[in-house]
Every structure is written in structure tokens, then in C-alpha cells.
Amino acid sequence: MGRGAVLTHEQSQNSELLNPKSIDGVNLIERRTPRFGKFRAAFAFNVGTRLLSVLGRVIAVPISMALLTVEQYGLWLMISSLTGWLAFANLGIPSAAQNQLALENGKSSHENMNSIVAYSLRCLGVGGLIVVLLVSIMAVAAPWKTIWGIDSENAFSFAVSLVLVGLAIGIQLPAKMGTAICNAHGEIAWPSIAELVTQVVSIMAILVVYAINWKSLVALAAVSLVSLSLSPVILAVLAMRRYSYRLTGIPLDRLNRSRFLGKGVIFLLVSIGELLVLQTDAFVVGFVKGSDYVPLLLVPLALWSNCIQLQNTFLNPVWPLLTIAISEKDQLKTQQIVWRASWITIAFSLVMAVGLLLFAKPFITFWTLGTINISNLMAFGIAIYVVVGCIDNLLATILNAFNAIEYRLSYTVLCGIVKVSTAIVMLRFFNLDILPLAFAIVMFLFATTFALFGVHQNLEAARAWRQTSSIL
């Protein structure tokens, strides 16, 4: 359910790649404008990033399971899930800053833009320090041996790994402004290149760990520290230098600060709901069943997340493409984009679902070196979950383009709460195999149906555009 950051008007104009021909019949592939070239480059890097991300997961799982025991790998999956929760510390500031920078960039108001960047970096820097401090205290003070029922050695490794991951997130928080700055200025290829480098570094680091046979949770945490922080920091420094931003500037007045943070809080609350949906599985299973049960669910569910990653390769252009059509109140173009994206999503999700039904069981066995075997029920549940997840992903993207963030907030948090409650109940009375199907049903009832209604309402409102234009 999570989506990319808000894109600028210039990016939206460059997003015609989803449709090789524009509405007026002009072949966009033949255009050689610098703007369209930037978008093509970003799209190409995005495809490479998604494929490398999937490849990285395919490589990391068997290597991690070869280096760690099942219990240790379960502990690592819980630490990995923590990274999503620690992202709360950004308060939605990067997304809000990107929107505001894009508006100010259109006014050529560099001084105001510098003030936004400086204020954002100060807030995120403080947030990063708080994250590192709180995680360090938690790692030292919490009785992990008792909480997880593990021995002293694993408890110590868990605490050290927690500190390293917390440090990575603390560094990453202010560095996120690099992406916001680049997107606001239309340099949409830069963040894609940075993410591509992150995936390459991650794959290389995990291979090095395997080559030296470093069998420890700390090894995977060290890989995360390097891969999560290196590229974002470099991108942030380059973006600051490229556009002559400083850490000092005219302070934002109280009203502008309130508006700025208010928009950030909306993005934050939507993210909380999405994290309840996507990042709670490891903790729920760990608390109810134990850490050694966590891989038995999360490794098979990695197939679901990989399918969503692949969908985002062609779905990402939909948001900016729709944004420009909506801003121009072009009813025909809006409807065409929605219908085309819908049919592509349905076809993609059905193909993925059939593939999972046929190959999920043998692939999981091969992927985990025979450590994990899944039932037909789990394979079926994951296939259904993929179909529902892809449709929900599309609907959320359309709602983002219509700027219906507040509407998404209303049902996303509800879906997250219901999903966590359902998981706890199911784990008490049933085994793990039923969970993917239960997750699919919860997402359909408490997210997809609400999103479908919201999209329908916005499209119905769009039908009046042409009538209003003709009257005027």
C-alpha cells in the first residue's frame, strides 16, 4: 500500500511513457526534448532498480539462512521490520518538503526554498539523533533474553544489531531530503540512480559476508548500515551542492511551519496505517509463536512483496501522468489512463497468481535450501493476496493523484488495526498456513472496497469537467 513521493508538475509532463502515443496522436517516443529524456532515464533506472531489488532478495534469503539458524533468522526479520517503524521519525517531512519545494520552484523563489530545506534538515537531523538515542537505550535496557526466549549470545547479537540498524535509520532520515530536492527540481533520474547503487552495494555486501563466512546477526546489520546510508548521504550532498542550498536561511514563520508540518503529519498517518498492514507480521508471529516461526511466514510472503515491487515498475508513472491530466481537467485523458492502468494491473496480477499457484511450493523449497516447505493452502492464499494487493496498489495510486490523502487515511489505519487483530486470533487457533488468505480477505474488505468507492467518487466528479468547460 505504500507509494512513492509526490512528483512535480515537470515530472508529470514527462510521464507519458506509460502510453507510447499521446491523446492527440503524437508519437512521444520520437520526442527528443531534455525533459522527456530525463523521464526515460529515470524509468530505465527504475526498472533496473526493481529487478535488482528482487534479485537482491533472491540472493539474500538463502545466504542468510545458510549463515544463521532459523531462530537467528527470525530475529533478523523482526529487526528488519523495525526499519519501517523507525521511519515514523521523519514525520512525513520529506514528502511535505518535496511538494512545497515544487511550488516554490515554480515561483523561482530560491530563498524560500532554501528556508524549507534548512528547516527540514534541522528537523530530520534532530529526529535522527532521537532515533539513535532511543534505539540504543532500548537495545541496552530491554531484557531480550526473556522477551524472545533466547540464549545470552543471541540476545547480545540482537542488541548490537538493533543499534546498527538504528544508526542506519538515524543517518538516513536527513539524507532523505536528497530525493525530495531532486524530485522538486525535475531531476527524477538521480534518486533512481541512488537507489540502484543501494541495491548493488547491498548485493555486494551480502556476498562479501558469505565469502568470509561471518555467521552472525551483526553481519547482516552491518550490511544494512552500509547499504541504507551510503547512497542517500551521497545523493543529499550532491543535491545540496547542485542547487546551492545552505543549512542556514530565513526562518519559516509560525504559520508556514504549521502548514508545512500539518501536511507532513497527514503523510505520516497514512504511513502508519500502511506499516500496520505491511510491517507487523514479524512482530505478531514472534510474540505469539516465537522467533523461529517468523521465517515460516515472512519468507513465503516475500513472493507477495516481490510481485508488488514488479508491479511498481509500470505503475509508478501512473501517478504523475494522472496528476497532470487532473490538473488540466482533461476528462478523456484521465479516464484513459485509469482504464489502461486497470487492465494492465488485472492482467499482471492474474499472471503472477497463476505462476504462484504452479511454482510457489517448489520455488520456496529450492530458495530456502529445503529449510521451508509451504502447503497448498499457503500457496493459494499468497496468490489471492497478490491479486488483491496489486488492485489495492493501483487504487491507492489513483487516489494519490486525485490528492485524496485524507480519504486514504480513514481506511488505511482501520485496515491495519483489523489485520493485526486478525493475525493474533488466527495464530491462537490456527496454524500459519491460513494467514495469507486471511490477510487477502482483510485487505479486500477494509482497504480495497473503500479505495474502489473513493476512486469511483472522484471519477464521477471528473465527468463534470467537460460539461463545466462547455458552459464556460
C-alpha positions in Angstrom: 0.0 0.0 0.0 3.0 2.3 0.3 3.6 4.7 -2.6 6.4 6.9 -3.9 6.8 10.5 -3.0 4.7 13.2 -4.7 6.1 14.2 -8.1 6.3 17.7 -9.6 4.4 19.2 -12.5 7.5 18.9 -14.7 7.8 15.2 -13.8 4.2 14.7 -14.6 4.7 16.2 -18.1 7.4 13.6 -18.7 5.3 10.7 -17.6 3.8 9.8 -21.0 6.0 6.8 -21.2 3.1 4.6 -20.0 1.3 5.5 -23.2 3.5 5.4 -26.3 1.1 7.8 -28.1 -0.4 10.8 -26.6 -4.1 11.6 -26.9 -3.5 13.8 -29.9 -1.7 11.1 -31.7 1.8 12.5 -31.5 4.4 9.7 -31.0 6.1 10.6 -27.8 8.9 8.1 -28.3 10.1 10.3 -31.1 10.4 13.4 -28.9 13.9 14.3 -28.1 13.3 17.0 -25.5 15.6 17.1 -22.5 12.6 16.8 -20.2 11.4 13.6 -21.8 14.9 12.3 -21.9 15.1 12.7 -18.1 11.9 10.8 -17.6 13.1 8.0 -19.9 16.4 7.8 -18.0 14.5 7.7 -14.7 12.2 5.0 -15.9 15.1 2.9 -17.2 16.9 3.2 -13.8 13.7 2.4 -12.0 13.2 -0.8 -14.0 16.8 -1.8 -13.2 16.3 -0.9 -9.5 13.2 -3.1 -9.2 14.8 -6.0 -10.9 18.0 -5.7 -8.7 15.8 -5.4 -5.6 14.1 -8.7 -6.5 17.5 -10.2 -7.3 18.9 -9.0 -4.0 16.1 -10.7 -2.1 16.5 -13.9 -4.0 20.2 -13.9 -3.2 19.9 -12.7 0.4 17.4 -15.3 1.7 19.4 -18.5 1.0 22.7 -16.8 2.1 21.2 -15.5 5.3 19.6 -18.9 6.1 23.0 -20.6 5.4 24.8 -18.2 7.8 22.2 -18.2 10.6 20.0 -20.6 12.4 16.2 -20.5 11.9 15.9 -18.8 15.3 18.6 -16.2 14.4 17.0 -15.5 11.0 13.7 -15.0 12.7 15.3 -12.4 15.0 16.8 -10.7 12.0 13.4 -10.5 10.2 12.0 -8.7 13.3 14.9 -6.3 13.3 14.3 -5.7 9.5 10.7 -4.9 10.2 11.7 -2.3 12.7 13.2 -0.2 10.0 9.8 0.6 8.6 8.6 1.7 12.1 11.6 3.9 12.7 10.7 5.8 9.5 8.0 7.4 11.6 10.7 9.8 12.9 10.6 11.7 9.6 7.1 13.0 10.5 6.3 13.0 6.8 8.6 15.9 6.3 10.4 14.8 3.1 7.1 14.3 1.3 5.7 17.7 2.5 9.0 19.4 1.7 9.0 18.0 -1.8 5.5 19.3 -2.5 6.4 22.8 -1.1 9.7 22.9 -2.9 8.0 22.1 -6.2 5.5 25.0 -5.6 8.3 27.5 -4.7 10.4 26.3 -7.6 7.6 27.4 -10.0 7.8 30.9 -8.5 11.6 30.9 -8.8 11.8 31.7 -5.1 15.2 30.2 -4.1 15.4 32.0 -0.8 12.1 30.5 0.4 13.2 27.1 -1.0 16.5 27.4 1.0 14.5 28.1 4.1 12.3 25.0 3.6 15.4 22.8 3.0 17.3 24.2 6.1 14.2 23.8 8.3 13.6 20.2 7.1 17.2 19.2 7.6 17.2 20.5 11.1 14.0 18.7 12.0 15.2 15.5 10.4 18.6 15.8 11.9 17.1 16.0 15.4 14.8 13.1 14.6 17.7 11.0 13.5 19.6 11.7 16.8 16.5 10.8 18.8 16.1 7.5 16.9 19.7 6.6 17.5 19.4 7.5 21.2 16.1 5.7 21.8 17.2 2.5 19.9 20.5 2.4 21.8 18.7 2.7 25.2 16.2 0.1 24.2 18.9 -2.3 23.0 20.8 -2.0 26.3 17.9 -1.8 28.7 15.4 -4.3 27.3 15.7 -8.0 28.6 15.8 -9.5 25.1 16.8 -12.9 26.5 13.5 -13.1 28.4 11.3 -11.3 25.7 12.3 -13.7 22.9 13.3 -16.7 25.0 16.8 -16.9 23.5 20.3 -17.5 24.9 22.7 -14.8 26.1 24.8 -14.9 22.9 21.8 -14.3 20.6 20.4 -11.7 22.9 23.7 -9.8 22.7 23.9 -10.1 18.9 20.2 -8.9 18.7 21.0 -5.8 20.8 24.1 -4.9 18.8 22.3 -5.4 15.5 19.5 -3.2 16.8 21.9 -0.4 17.4 23.5 -0.7 14.0 20.1 -0.6 12.2 19.0 2.3 14.4 22.2 4.2 13.4 21.4 3.5 9.7 17.9 4.9 10.0 19.3 7.9 12.0 21.7 8.7 9.2 19.1 8.1 6.5 16.4 10.5 7.9 18.1 13.8 7.0 19.6 12.2 3.9 16.1 11.6 2.5 16.0 15.3 1.6 18.3 14.5 -1.3 15.5 12.7 -3.0 13.0 15.4 -2.2 15.3 18.1 -3.6 16.0 16.2 -6.8 12.3 15.4 -7.5 11.3 19.0 -6.8 13.8 20.2 -9.4 12.8 17.6 -12.0 16.0 15.6 -11.7 14.0 12.4 -11.3 16.8 10.2 -12.6 19.1 11.0 -9.7 17.1 9.2 -6.9 16.6 6.2 -9.2 20.4 6.0 -9.7 21.0 6.3 -6.0 18.5 3.5 -5.3 20.2 1.4 -8.0 23.6 1.9 -6.3 22.0 1.0 -2.9 20.8 -2.3 -4.4 24.2 -3.0 -5.9 26.0 -2.2 -2.7 23.6 -4.4 -0.7 24.1 -7.4 -3.0 27.9 -7.0 -3.0 28.0 -6.6 0.8 25.9 -9.8 1.4 28.2 -11.7 -0.9 31.3 -10.5 1.0 29.7 -11.6 4.3 29.1 -15.0 2.8 32.6 -15.3 1.3 34.2 -14.6 4.7 31.7 -16.9 6.4 30.6 -14.3 9.0 27.9 -16.2 10.9 26.2 -13.5 13.0 23.2 -11.2 13.2 25.7 -8.4 13.4 26.9 -9.2 9.9 23.5 -8.6 8.3 23.1 -5.4 10.4 26.4 -4.1 9.2 25.3 -4.8 5.6 22.2 -2.7 6.3 24.2 0.1 7.9 26.3 0.4 4.7 23.6 -0.1 2.1 20.9 2.0 3.7 23.0 5.1 4.5 25.8 5.3 1.8 23.8 6.3 -1.3 21.3 8.6 0.4 24.0 10.6 2.0 25.9 11.0 -1.2 22.7 12.0 -3.1 21.9 14.6 -0.4 25.3 16.2 -0.5 25.3 16.3 -4.4 21.8 17.8 -4.4 22.6 20.4 -1.9 25.7 21.4 -3.9 24.0 21.2 -7.3 21.2 23.7 -6.3 23.3 25.8 -3.9 21.3 25.1 -0.7 22.6 26.1 2.6 21.9 24.9 6.2 21.1 28.5 7.1 18.3 30.6 5.7 15.4 32.9 6.6 13.4 31.1 9.3 9.9 30.0 8.4 7.3 31.9 10.2 4.9 30.1 12.6 2.0 29.9 10.1 4.2 28.4 7.3 5.7 25.9 9.8 2.3 24.8 10.9 1.0 24.3 7.4 4.2 22.5 6.4 4.2 20.1 9.3 0.4 19.7 9.1 0.8 18.2 5.6 3.7 16.1 6.8 1.5 14.7 9.6 -1.1 13.5 7.1 1.5 11.7 5.1 2.8 10.3 8.4 -0.6 9.0 9.5 -1.1 7.3 6.1 2.3 5.7 6.5 1.4 4.4 10.0 -1.7 2.7 8.6 0.4 1.2 5.8 3.0 0.0 8.3 0.3 -1.7 10.3 -0.6 -3.6 7.2 2.9 -4.4 5.9 5.3 -4.3 8.8 3.6 -6.0 11.7 3.7 -9.7 10.6 7.1 -10.4 12.1 6.3 -8.9 15.5 2.9 -10.6 15.8 4.3 -14.0 14.8 7.3 -13.6 17.0 5.2 -12.7 20.1 2.5 -15.3 19.6 4.5 -18.2 18.3 8.2 -17.4 18.8 11.1 -16.1 16.7 11.7 -19.5 15.0 8.2 -19.3 13.4 8.8 -15.9 11.8 10.7 -17.1 8.6 8.0 -19.7 8.0 5.6 -16.9 7.2 7.8 -14.0 6.1 9.9 -15.9 3.6 6.9 -17.1 1.6 5.3 -13.7 1.8 8.4 -12.3 0.2 6.9 -13.6 -3.0 4.0 -11.2 -2.5 6.2 -8.2 -1.9 8.3 -9.1 -4.9 5.2 -9.1 -7.1 4.2 -5.6 -5.8 7.8 -4.4 -6.5 7.5 -5.6 -10.1 4.1 -4.0 -10.4 5.5 -0.7 -9.3 7.9 -0.8 -12.3 5.0 0.1 -14.6 2.7 1.6 -12.0 5.0 4.4 -10.9 4.4 6.6 -14.0 0.6 6.4 -13.4 0.7 8.9 -10.5 2.4 11.8 -12.3 0.6 11.0 -15.6 -2.7 11.3 -13.8 -1.7 14.3 -11.9 -1.1 16.4 -15.0 -4.4 15.1 -16.6 -6.3 16.0 -13.5 -4.7 19.4 -13.2 -5.7 20.2 -16.8 -9.2 18.8 -16.0 -8.9 16.6 -19.1 -11.7 14.1 -18.6 -10.9 11.9 -21.6 -7.2 11.5 -20.8 -8.0 10.8 -17.1 -10.3 8.0 -17.9 -8.0 6.5 -20.5 -5.1 6.5 -18.0 -7.2 4.8 -15.3 -8.7 2.2 -17.6 -5.3 1.4 -19.2 -3.6 1.1 -15.8 -6.5 -1.1 -14.5 -6.4 -3.6 -17.3 -2.6 -3.9 -17.1 -2.8 -4.4 -13.4 -5.5 -7.1 -13.7 -3.6 -8.9 -16.3 -0.3 -8.7 -14.4 -1.9 -9.8 -11.1 -3.6 -12.8 -12.7 -0.4 -13.9 -14.4 1.5 -13.6 -11.1 -1.2 -15.5 -9.3 -1.2 -18.4 -11.7 2.6 -18.5 -11.5 2.5 -18.7 -7.8 -0.1 -21.5 -7.8 2.1 -23.5 -10.1 5.6 -22.8 -8.8 5.4 -21.3 -5.3 5.9 -24.6 -3.4 8.9 -25.9 -5.3 10.5 -22.4 -5.5 10.3 -21.8 -1.8 11.8 -25.2 -1.1 14.7 -24.5 -3.6 15.1 -20.9 -2.4 15.5 -21.8 1.3 17.7 -24.8 0.6 14.9 -27.2 1.8 14.5 -25.4 5.1 11.0 -24.2 4.5 8.1 -26.0 2.8 4.7 -24.5 2.3 1.3 -26.1 1.9 -1.1 -25.8 -1.0 -3.3 -23.6 1.3 -0.5 -21.1 1.8 0.4 -21.0 -1.9 -3.3 -20.4 -2.7 -3.5 -17.7 -0.1 -0.4 -15.9 -1.4 -1.8 -16.0 -4.9 -5.1 -14.4 -3.8 -3.2 -11.9 -1.7 -1.2 -10.8 -4.8 -4.3 -10.2 -6.8 -5.9 -8.1 -4.1 -2.6 -6.3 -3.3 -2.0 -5.3 -6.9 -5.5 -3.9 -7.3 -5.2 -2.1 -4.0 -1.9 -0.7 -5.0 -3.4 0.7 -8.2 -6.4 2.2 -6.4 -4.2 3.9 -3.8 -2.0 5.4 -6.6 -5.1 6.8 -8.3 -6.4 8.3 -5.0 -2.9 9.9 -4.5 -3.2 11.5 -8.0 -6.6 12.9 -7.0 -4.9 14.3 -3.8 -7.3 12.2 -1.7 -4.7 11.6 1.0 -7.2 12.3 3.9 -9.6 9.7 2.5 -6.9 7.1 2.3 -6.0 7.8 5.9 -9.5 6.9 7.0 -9.4 3.4 5.8 -5.7 2.5 5.9 -5.4 2.8 9.6 -8.6 0.8 10.0 -7.3 -2.0 7.7 -4.0 -2.1 9.7 -5.7 -2.5 13.0 -8.1 -5.2 11.7 -5.2 -7.1 10.1 -3.1 -7.2 13.3 -6.1 -8.3 15.3 -7.0 -11.0 12.8 -3.4 -12.3 12.8 -3.3 -12.6 16.5 -6.7 -14.5 16.6 -5.7 -16.8 13.7 -2.3 -17.7 15.3 -4.1 -18.6 18.5 -6.5 -21.0 16.9 -5.0 -22.0 13.6 -1.6 -22.5 12.0 0.5 -20.2 9.8 -0.9 -21.6 6.5 -4.2 -19.7 6.8 -2.7 -16.2 7.3 -2.0 -15.1 3.7 -5.6 -15.9 2.7 -6.8 -14.1 5.9 -4.7 -11.1 5.0 -6.1 -11.0 1.5 -9.7 -11.0 2.8 -9.0 -8.3 5.4 -7.3 -6.1 2.7 -10.2 -6.6 0.3 -12.9 -5.8 2.9 -11.2 -3.0 4.8 -9.0 -1.3 2.1 -9.7 -2.3 -1.5 -13.5 -1.8 -1.2 -13.1 1.7 0.4 -10.4 2.6 -2.2 -12.7 1.5 -5.0 -15.5 3.7 -3.7 -13.2 6.7 -3.4 -11.9 6.2 -7.0 -15.4 5.9 -8.3 -16.5 9.1 -6.5 -13.5 11.0 -7.9 -14.1 9.7 -11.5 -17.8 10.7 -11.2 -16.7 14.2 -10.2 -14.4 14.3 -13.2 -17.3 13.7 -15.5 -18.5 17.2 -14.8 -15.2 18.8 -16.1 -16.2 18.7 -19.8 -19.7 20.0 -19.0 -18.4 22.8 -16.9 -15.9 23.7 -19.6 -18.6 23.8 -22.3 -20.8 26.1 -20.2 -17.9 28.5 -19.6 
